Amino acid sequence: MSVLWNSADLRAATGGTLNADVQVTGISIDTRTLTPGDLFIALRGETSDGHAHVQQALEKGAACALVHDTAGLDDPRLLIVPDTMTALVDLGRYARARFRGKVFAITGSVGKTTTKDMLKVALSAIGPTHAAVASYNNHWGVPLTLARLPQDARFCISEIGMNHVGEIAPLAAQVRPDVAIITTIGTAHLGHMGSIEAIAQEKSDLFGALSDKGIAIVPDDAAGQEHFQTALPAGCTLWRSGFSETAQLRIENLHCSAGGSHFTLHLPSGIQNVTLTAPGEHLVRNAALALGAVAALDEDVSVAASALQNFVPGAGRGQMRTILNDVRLLDESYNASTPSVRAALATLALLPAQRHIAALGDIRELGTFADAEHRSLADAVQNARAIAFCCGPHMRALYDALPSELQGGYAADAASLAPLLLNALRPGDLLLVKGSFGSRMRDVISVLDNASSPVSA
C-alpha cells in the first residue's frame, strides 16, 4: 500500500508536534475499522471522544494518532495539535493543494451518493479514482475524504451535503472542484430551510468554489435556475441536463423497463448511446449527470458509458435482492425525501410482481410542511398499485389518504411495522422499503433478513 502521509507532511499540514518518523497508509476515525498503518484521528463529538480510544488504536497498529489531549498518553507517535477537528480540515486542505488531478463535487436534495457512485464507476474505467465513502458529506466527511486522497489518483469525487443555511460554501471552499454537480432541488430539509427557493440558493453556493474555467451541471427542470447562473464565477460554464431541447446534456429515445434503461445522450462533444441494467428513470438522470461530468473534462465518454452498464445500486439505495420465500426486495431504506419516494415508487411500478408492496417510513426535516408532503404521495402509491404499510406520525397522513384496498397496515414506528409486514408478505411479492435515515427503516430490513436466514441446528 502506498504512503499517504509522512511525518514532514503531517507537521506541515497541521502545524502539530510529532516526535516519531511515521508513514501513514490510511486514515481512521473509528478503532473498530482501523487497519495497521492508519493515522487515527481522535475527534471529539457530542456523545463520544476519540481520545478514549487512542491507546487501543496504537495497539492495533496505527502509525500515528492525531490528538489535542495527551492526558494519560505518552508516545512519540502522537501528533499533537490545538484541536483535532481543525487539524482534520487542515489535512484536507493540504491534500487538495498538492493534488494534481481533477476534482468533482456533488450536492443535491436527492441522488448525491448514487450519482457519486455512478461517476466513480465511470471514471475508474479511465483512471485511478478516489471518492467519498458512503455518504461522507458533512463537516467531517468532506475533509476526511480529501485527507484520504492519494497523490497519484487521477480523479477525486467529493459529496457535499447540507440541512441548514451556510453549510455548502465552507465545504465547497475546501474541495475547490473543477466540475460541480447539483443532482436535484427538492423538499429535503424544507423544515429547516423554509422554501425551495432557499434550498436552491444554498445549493448554488457550490459553484462559487469552482476552479478557473470550471463547469457546473444542473438539471434543466430544477427550481432556482436564476441562482445557478448568478453563483457562477466569471469564466465558468453552466450545463443543463435533462429532456429539454436546450439542455447541453439532452436525454432522448428513453426506454425504461424492468431490465433497465436505454437512451441516447446528446453531449457538447457528440452523441452517446447508453444502457443501464438497473431500472428507474431517476438512474437515467443520474447517469446523464455523471457522463456529462466526464465530458466536461474531455475524457472518453464511450469508455465511461460502457462501464456504467454494469452499475448496481448499493444496499439501502435501490439494491434488488430476494428474501424470505421468493419475495423480491427493492431496498431504498437508507434515506428519503418526497421526490425520492416518488422515484422509488415509479421504479416499483416498472417491475413485474404478483403484488407490489411499499413499506414507507416518515420523511424527516419537513417541519410544518410534513403532513402535506406525505399526503401528496398518495397518487404515486396508487400509480404503482402498491399496498402500503406505513409507519411514523406523518406517514399516517399518507396512509389515511389511500383507498382501503391499498391500506396494508399502519404502525407507530419501524420496529412495530416489521412484524405486520412480515406476516403479510407472500411468495411472488415485490417489496419496496423506504424512509428517512431517522425513521430506522433499516430495522425492517434487519427483521426481514433474520427471517430469511436458515435456522442453525
C-alpha positions as CSV (number, residue, x, y, z in Angstrom):
1,M,0.0,0.0,0.0
2,S,1.4,3.4,-1.0
3,V,2.3,6.1,1.6
4,L,-0.4,8.7,2.1
5,W,1.3,10.9,4.6
6,N,4.8,11.1,6.1
7,S,5.9,12.9,9.2
8,A,7.1,16.0,7.4
9,D,3.8,16.4,5.6
10,L,1.8,15.8,8.7
11,R,3.7,18.5,10.5
12,A,3.5,20.9,7.6
13,A,-0.3,20.4,7.2
14,T,-1.3,20.7,10.8
15,G,1.5,22.7,12.4
16,G,1.5,20.0,15.1
17,T,4.2,18.3,17.1
18,L,5.3,14.8,16.2
19,N,8.4,13.2,17.5
20,A,8.3,9.9,15.5
21,D,9.2,9.2,11.9
22,V,6.0,7.7,10.6
23,Q,4.5,6.6,7.3
24,V,0.7,6.6,7.1
25,T,-1.2,4.5,4.6
26,G,-4.8,5.3,5.6
27,I,-6.9,7.5,7.9
28,S,-9.3,6.2,10.5
29,I,-11.7,7.9,13.0
30,D,-13.0,4.6,14.4
31,T,-10.9,1.9,16.0
32,R,-13.4,-0.7,15.0
33,T,-12.4,-0.3,11.4
34,L,-8.8,0.8,11.8
35,T,-6.1,-1.1,9.9
36,P,-2.4,-1.1,10.6
37,G,-0.7,1.9,9.1
38,D,-3.6,4.2,9.6
39,L,-3.5,7.7,11.1
40,F,-6.1,7.6,13.9
41,I,-7.8,11.0,14.4
42,A,-9.3,11.4,17.9
43,L,-12.3,13.5,17.2
44,R,-14.5,14.8,20.0
45,G,-18.3,14.6,19.4
46,E,-21.4,15.4,21.4
47,T,-21.6,11.9,22.9
48,S,-18.1,10.4,22.4
49,D,-14.4,11.4,22.5
50,G,-11.9,9.6,20.3
51,H,-9.1,10.3,22.8
52,A,-10.5,7.5,24.9
53,H,-9.5,5.1,22.2
54,V,-6.0,6.4,21.2
55,Q,-4.1,3.7,23.2
56,Q,-6.3,1.0,21.6
57,A,-5.6,2.5,18.1
58,L,-1.9,2.4,18.7
59,E,-2.0,-1.1,20.0
60,K,-3.9,-2.2,16.8
61,G,-1.1,-0.9,14.6
62,A,-1.9,2.8,14.0
63,A,1.1,4.5,12.6
64,C,0.2,7.8,14.3
65,A,-2.6,9.3,16.4
66,L,-3.8,12.9,16.0
67,V,-4.7,14.3,19.4
68,H,-5.3,17.6,21.3
69,D,-5.5,16.0,24.7
70,T,-2.4,14.0,25.9
71,A,-3.7,13.1,29.4
72,G,-2.5,9.6,30.2
73,L,-0.7,9.3,26.9
74,D,3.0,9.2,26.2
75,D,4.0,8.0,22.8
76,P,6.3,9.5,20.1
77,R,3.6,8.6,17.5
78,L,1.3,11.3,18.9
79,L,0.7,14.2,16.5
80,I,-0.3,16.9,19.0
81,V,-2.4,19.9,17.8
82,P,-4.6,22.5,19.5
83,D,-7.8,20.9,18.0
84,T,-8.2,17.7,16.1
85,M,-11.3,18.8,14.1
86,T,-9.4,21.9,12.9
87,A,-6.4,19.7,12.1
88,L,-8.5,17.3,10.0
89,V,-9.7,20.3,7.9
90,D,-6.0,21.4,7.6
91,L,-5.1,17.9,6.4
92,G,-7.8,18.0,3.8
93,R,-6.8,21.5,2.5
94,Y,-3.1,20.4,2.3
95,A,-4.1,17.2,0.4
96,R,-6.2,19.2,-2.0
97,A,-3.5,21.8,-2.6
98,R,-0.9,19.1,-3.5
99,F,-3.3,17.1,-5.7
100,R,-2.7,17.5,-9.5
101,G,-5.7,15.6,-10.7
102,K,-9.2,16.7,-11.4
103,V,-11.8,17.2,-8.7
104,F,-15.6,16.8,-8.8
105,A,-18.1,17.9,-6.2
106,I,-21.7,16.7,-6.0
107,T,-24.6,18.1,-4.0
108,G,-28.4,17.9,-4.3
109,S,-31.6,17.1,-2.4
110,V,-31.7,13.6,-3.8
111,G,-29.3,11.3,-5.6
112,K,-25.9,12.6,-4.3
113,T,-24.5,9.3,-3.3
114,T,-25.9,7.3,-6.3
115,T,-24.6,9.9,-8.7
116,K,-21.2,9.9,-6.9
117,D,-21.1,6.1,-7.1
118,M,-22.0,6.2,-10.8
119,L,-19.3,8.8,-11.5
120,K,-16.8,6.7,-9.6
121,V,-17.6,3.6,-11.8
122,A,-17.4,5.7,-15.0
123,L,-14.1,7.4,-14.1
124,S,-12.5,4.3,-12.7
125,A,-12.6,2.9,-16.2
126,I,-10.5,5.8,-17.3
127,G,-8.0,6.2,-14.5
128,P,-7.4,5.9,-10.7
129,T,-10.3,7.4,-8.9
130,H,-10.8,8.4,-5.3
131,A,-14.3,9.0,-3.9
132,A,-16.1,9.8,-0.7
133,V,-17.0,6.7,1.3
134,A,-20.8,6.1,1.8
135,S,-22.4,9.5,2.5
136,Y,-19.4,11.3,4.0
137,N,-20.6,14.7,3.0
138,N,-20.7,16.9,6.2
139,H,-18.2,19.0,8.2
140,W,-16.0,16.0,9.0
141,G,-16.8,13.8,6.0
142,V,-15.6,16.2,3.4
143,P,-12.2,16.9,4.9
144,L,-11.8,13.2,5.7
145,T,-12.4,12.4,2.0
146,L,-9.8,14.9,1.0
147,A,-7.3,13.8,3.7
148,R,-7.5,10.3,2.3
149,L,-6.8,11.5,-1.3
150,P,-3.8,9.6,-2.8
151,Q,-1.4,11.9,-4.6
152,D,-1.2,9.6,-7.6
153,A,-5.0,9.4,-8.2
154,R,-6.3,11.0,-11.4
155,F,-9.7,11.9,-10.2
156,C,-11.3,12.8,-6.8
157,I,-15.1,12.9,-6.1
158,S,-16.4,14.7,-3.1
159,E,-20.0,14.6,-1.9
160,I,-21.3,17.8,-0.2
161,G,-24.5,17.9,1.9
162,M,-26.4,20.4,4.0
163,N,-29.5,20.8,6.1
164,H,-29.1,24.4,7.2
165,V,-28.2,27.8,5.6
166,G,-24.5,28.5,5.3
167,E,-23.2,24.9,5.2
168,I,-22.3,24.4,1.5
169,A,-19.9,27.3,0.9
170,P,-17.2,26.4,3.5
171,L,-17.2,22.8,2.4
172,A,-17.1,23.7,-1.3
173,A,-14.1,26.0,-0.5
174,Q,-12.2,23.0,0.8
175,V,-13.0,20.9,-2.3
176,R,-12.4,23.6,-5.0
177,P,-13.9,21.4,-7.7
178,D,-13.2,21.5,-11.4
179,V,-16.7,20.2,-12.1
180,A,-19.6,20.8,-9.8
181,I,-22.9,18.9,-10.0
182,I,-26.3,19.6,-8.5
183,T,-28.4,16.5,-8.8
184,T,-31.8,17.9,-7.8
185,I,-33.5,20.7,-5.9
186,G,-36.2,19.1,-3.7
187,T,-38.0,19.4,-0.4
188,A,-35.4,17.6,1.7
189,H,-34.7,19.8,4.8
190,L,-37.6,22.0,3.9
191,G,-38.4,22.4,7.6
192,H,-35.0,23.9,8.3
193,M,-34.7,26.0,5.1
194,G,-38.3,27.3,4.7
195,S,-38.7,27.2,1.0
196,I,-37.5,25.5,-2.2
197,E,-36.0,28.9,-3.2
198,A,-33.8,28.9,-0.2
199,I,-32.7,25.4,-0.8
200,A,-31.7,26.3,-4.4
201,Q,-29.8,29.3,-3.3
202,E,-27.9,27.3,-0.7
203,K,-27.1,24.5,-3.2
204,S,-25.9,27.0,-5.8
205,D,-23.1,28.2,-3.3
206,L,-21.2,25.1,-4.5
207,F,-20.5,26.9,-7.8
208,G,-18.7,29.8,-6.1
209,A,-15.8,27.5,-5.4
210,L,-15.3,26.3,-9.0
211,S,-11.8,26.4,-10.4
212,D,-10.9,28.7,-13.3
213,K,-13.0,27.6,-16.4
214,G,-14.8,25.1,-14.3
215,I,-18.1,23.6,-15.4
216,A,-21.3,23.4,-13.3
217,I,-24.0,20.9,-14.2
218,V,-27.6,21.2,-13.1
219,P,-31.0,19.5,-14.0
220,D,-32.8,21.6,-16.6
221,D,-36.1,21.4,-14.7
222,A,-34.7,22.2,-11.2
223,A,-36.1,25.2,-9.3
224,G,-33.7,28.1,-8.9
225,Q,-32.1,28.4,-12.3
226,E,-31.5,32.1,-11.7
227,H,-29.4,31.3,-8.6
228,F,-27.3,28.9,-10.6
229,Q,-26.4,31.4,-13.2
230,T,-25.7,34.2,-10.6
231,A,-23.5,32.0,-8.5
232,L,-21.3,31.0,-11.4
233,P,-17.8,32.7,-11.3
234,A,-16.6,34.5,-14.3
235,G,-15.0,32.2,-16.9
236,C,-17.0,29.2,-15.7
237,T,-19.7,27.4,-17.8
238,L,-23.2,26.2,-16.9
239,W,-24.5,23.0,-18.5
240,R,-28.1,21.8,-18.0
241,S,-29.1,18.1,-18.2
242,G,-32.5,16.7,-18.9
243,F,-35.1,16.2,-21.6
244,S,-35.5,19.8,-22.9
245,E,-34.3,20.8,-26.4
246,T,-32.0,23.4,-24.9
247,A,-30.2,21.1,-22.5
248,Q,-26.5,20.7,-23.2
249,L,-26.8,17.1,-21.9
250,R,-30.0,16.0,-23.6
251,I,-31.7,12.7,-22.9
252,E,-33.6,11.3,-25.9
253,N,-35.2,8.0,-27.0
254,L,-35.6,6.8,-23.5
255,H,-37.0,3.3,-22.9
256,C,-37.4,2.1,-19.3
257,S,-38.2,-1.4,-18.4
258,A,-37.8,-3.9,-15.5
259,G,-34.5,-4.9,-17.0
260,G,-33.0,-1.4,-17.1
261,S,-33.0,1.6,-19.5
262,H,-31.7,2.6,-22.9
263,F,-31.3,6.1,-24.0
264,T,-29.4,8.5,-26.3
265,L,-27.4,11.2,-24.6
266,H,-26.6,14.3,-26.7
267,L,-23.4,16.0,-25.3
268,P,-21.5,19.0,-26.5
269,S,-18.8,16.6,-27.7
270,G,-21.2,14.3,-29.6
271,I,-23.8,11.6,-29.1
272,Q,-23.6,8.6,-26.8
273,N,-25.9,5.6,-26.6
274,V,-26.3,4.4,-23.0
275,T,-27.6,1.2,-21.5
276,L,-28.2,0.7,-17.8
277,T,-29.1,-2.7,-16.4
278,A,-30.6,-1.2,-13.2
279,P,-34.2,0.1,-13.6
280,G,-35.6,3.5,-12.9
281,E,-35.8,6.9,-14.7
282,H,-34.0,8.5,-11.7
283,L,-31.0,6.4,-12.5
284,V,-31.1,7.7,-16.1
285,R,-31.0,11.2,-14.9
286,N,-28.1,10.4,-12.5
287,A,-26.2,8.7,-15.3
288,A,-26.6,11.7,-17.6
289,L,-25.1,13.9,-14.9
290,A,-22.2,11.5,-14.4
291,L,-21.5,11.2,-18.1
292,G,-21.8,14.9,-18.5
293,A,-19.1,15.4,-15.9
294,V,-16.8,13.0,-17.8
295,A,-17.5,15.0,-21.0
296,A,-16.8,18.3,-19.1
297,L,-13.1,17.2,-18.8
298,D,-12.9,15.9,-22.4
299,E,-12.5,12.4,-21.1
300,D,-13.7,9.3,-23.1
301,V,-17.4,9.2,-22.6
302,S,-17.8,5.9,-24.5
303,V,-15.5,4.1,-22.1
304,A,-17.4,5.7,-19.1
305,A,-20.8,4.7,-20.6
306,S,-19.6,1.1,-21.1
307,A,-18.6,0.9,-17.5
308,L,-21.9,2.3,-16.3
309,Q,-23.7,-0.6,-18.0
310,N,-22.6,-2.7,-15.0
311,F,-23.6,-0.2,-12.3
312,V,-25.6,-1.8,-9.5
313,P,-27.2,0.4,-6.7
314,G,-25.9,-0.2,-3.2
315,A,-27.7,-1.5,-0.2
316,G,-30.3,0.9,1.0
317,R,-30.1,2.9,-2.3
318,G,-32.1,0.7,-4.7
319,Q,-30.4,-2.7,-4.3
320,M,-32.5,-5.6,-5.5
321,R,-32.4,-9.0,-3.9
322,T,-34.5,-12.0,-2.9
323,I,-35.6,-12.5,0.7
324,L,-37.9,-14.9,2.6
325,N,-39.7,-17.4,0.3
326,D,-39.4,-15.8,-3.2
327,V,-40.1,-12.2,-2.1
328,R,-38.1,-9.6,-4.0
329,L,-36.8,-6.6,-2.1
330,L,-36.2,-3.2,-3.5
331,D,-34.0,-1.8,-0.7
332,E,-34.3,2.0,-0.5
333,S,-34.1,2.1,3.3
334,Y,-31.1,4.5,3.7
335,N,-32.9,7.8,3.3
336,A,-35.9,9.5,1.8
337,S,-37.4,12.8,0.5
338,T,-40.6,13.4,-1.3
339,P,-39.0,13.3,-4.8
340,S,-37.0,10.2,-4.0
341,V,-40.1,8.3,-2.7
342,R,-41.9,9.2,-5.9
343,A,-38.9,7.9,-7.9
344,A,-38.8,4.7,-5.9
345,L,-42.5,4.1,-6.4
346,A,-42.2,4.7,-10.1
347,T,-39.4,2.1,-10.3
348,L,-41.5,-0.3,-8.3
349,A,-44.3,0.1,-10.9
350,L,-41.9,-0.9,-13.7
351,L,-41.1,-4.3,-12.1
352,P,-43.5,-7.2,-12.6
353,A,-44.8,-9.0,-9.5
354,Q,-47.8,-10.8,-8.0
355,R,-48.3,-7.8,-5.7
356,H,-46.5,-4.5,-5.2
357,I,-45.9,-3.7,-1.5
358,A,-44.5,-0.4,-0.2
359,A,-43.2,-0.2,3.4
360,L,-42.8,3.6,4.0
361,G,-41.4,5.4,7.0
362,D,-41.5,9.1,7.8
363,I,-39.6,11.7,5.7
364,R,-37.8,13.8,8.3
365,E,-36.9,17.6,8.4
366,L,-40.1,18.8,6.7
367,G,-41.3,20.9,9.6
368,T,-44.8,22.4,9.1
369,F,-44.9,21.1,5.6
370,A,-44.7,17.4,6.7
371,D,-48.3,16.2,6.6
372,A,-49.0,17.9,3.2
373,E,-45.8,16.5,1.7
374,H,-46.6,13.0,2.9
375,R,-50.2,13.2,1.8
376,S,-49.0,14.3,-1.7
377,L,-47.5,10.9,-2.3
378,A,-50.9,9.2,-2.5
379,D,-51.1,9.4,-6.3
380,A,-47.6,7.9,-6.6
381,V,-48.7,4.9,-4.4
382,Q,-51.9,4.4,-6.4
383,N,-50.0,4.7,-9.8
384,A,-47.7,1.9,-8.6
385,R,-50.7,-0.1,-7.4
386,A,-48.8,-0.6,-4.2
387,I,-50.3,-1.9,-1.0
388,A,-48.9,0.5,1.6
389,F,-47.5,-0.4,5.1
390,C,-46.7,2.9,6.8
391,C,-45.1,4.0,10.0
392,G,-44.4,7.3,11.7
393,P,-46.7,10.1,12.7
394,H,-46.5,11.9,9.3
395,M,-46.9,8.8,7.2
396,R,-50.3,8.5,8.8
397,A,-51.4,11.4,6.6
398,L,-50.5,9.4,3.5
399,Y,-52.0,6.2,4.8
400,D,-55.3,7.8,5.6
401,A,-55.4,9.3,2.1
402,L,-55.2,5.9,0.4
403,P,-58.2,3.8,-0.7
404,S,-58.8,0.9,1.6
405,E,-57.6,-1.7,-0.8
406,L,-54.1,-0.2,-0.7
407,Q,-54.0,0.1,3.1
408,G,-51.9,-2.8,4.2
409,G,-51.2,-1.7,7.8
410,Y,-50.0,1.2,9.9
411,A,-47.7,1.3,13.0
412,A,-46.2,4.0,15.1
413,D,-42.6,3.1,14.2
414,A,-40.4,0.8,12.1
415,A,-39.9,-1.8,14.9
416,S,-43.7,-2.2,15.2
417,L,-44.3,-2.2,11.5
418,A,-41.8,-5.1,10.8
419,P,-43.9,-7.9,12.2
420,L,-47.1,-6.7,10.5
421,L,-45.2,-6.6,7.2
422,L,-43.5,-10.0,7.8
423,N,-46.9,-11.7,8.4
424,A,-48.4,-10.1,5.3
425,L,-45.7,-11.0,2.7
426,R,-46.2,-14.0,0.4
427,P,-44.3,-15.6,-2.5
428,G,-44.2,-13.5,-5.6
429,D,-44.5,-10.2,-3.8
430,L,-42.2,-7.2,-4.7
431,L,-41.4,-5.1,-1.6
432,L,-40.1,-1.5,-1.6
433,V,-38.7,-0.3,1.8
434,K,-38.1,3.4,2.1
435,G,-37.9,6.1,4.7
436,S,-35.6,8.8,6.1
437,F,-32.5,7.6,8.0
438,G,-34.0,8.7,11.3
439,S,-37.1,6.6,10.6
440,R,-34.9,3.5,11.0
441,M,-36.4,1.5,8.1
442,R,-33.1,-0.4,8.2
443,D,-34.7,-2.1,11.3
444,V,-37.4,-3.5,9.0
445,I,-34.7,-4.8,6.6
446,S,-32.9,-6.5,9.6
447,V,-36.1,-8.3,10.6
448,L,-36.7,-9.5,7.1
449,D,-33.2,-10.7,6.7
450,N,-33.2,-12.5,10.0
451,A,-36.4,-14.3,9.0
452,S,-34.8,-15.2,5.7
453,S,-31.8,-16.8,7.3
454,P,-31.8,-20.6,7.7
455,V,-32.1,-21.7,11.4
456,S,-28.9,-23.5,12.6
457,A,-29.4,-27.0,14.0
